[in-house]
């Protein structure tokens, strides 16, 4: 078994790779965010999922300000090495809109349907 090197992943021109967060127990797809090689390394070192904020150009440790922490259970790499899947234990809502998941809008019969309201 070879040691993992984050630099072996296929990053885009901005040095980023998409990461999908999925609840390790329920299987719910929670959110998608971006990582760079350092965010991947930090996630693996700390067990706290760390993304790269494109707007702030800085690390974003999920739950650092909200308390809605993502604890890493397992990090998976897709077959092309250009997308990650983080299996996590989610504390509180995953979405910044205070919803359980970011994918709360469905397209049905040509219309957008909101599937869940924000949590209290």
PyMOL commands that set and color helices and strands:
alter all, ss='L'
color gray80, all
select helices_A, chain A and resi 6-8+37-46
alter helices_A, ss='H'
color red, helices_A
select strands_A, chain A and resi 17-23+29-35+50-53+58-61+70-77+83-90+105-108+111-114
alter strands_A, ss='S'
color yellow, strands_A
deselect
rebuild
show_as cartoon
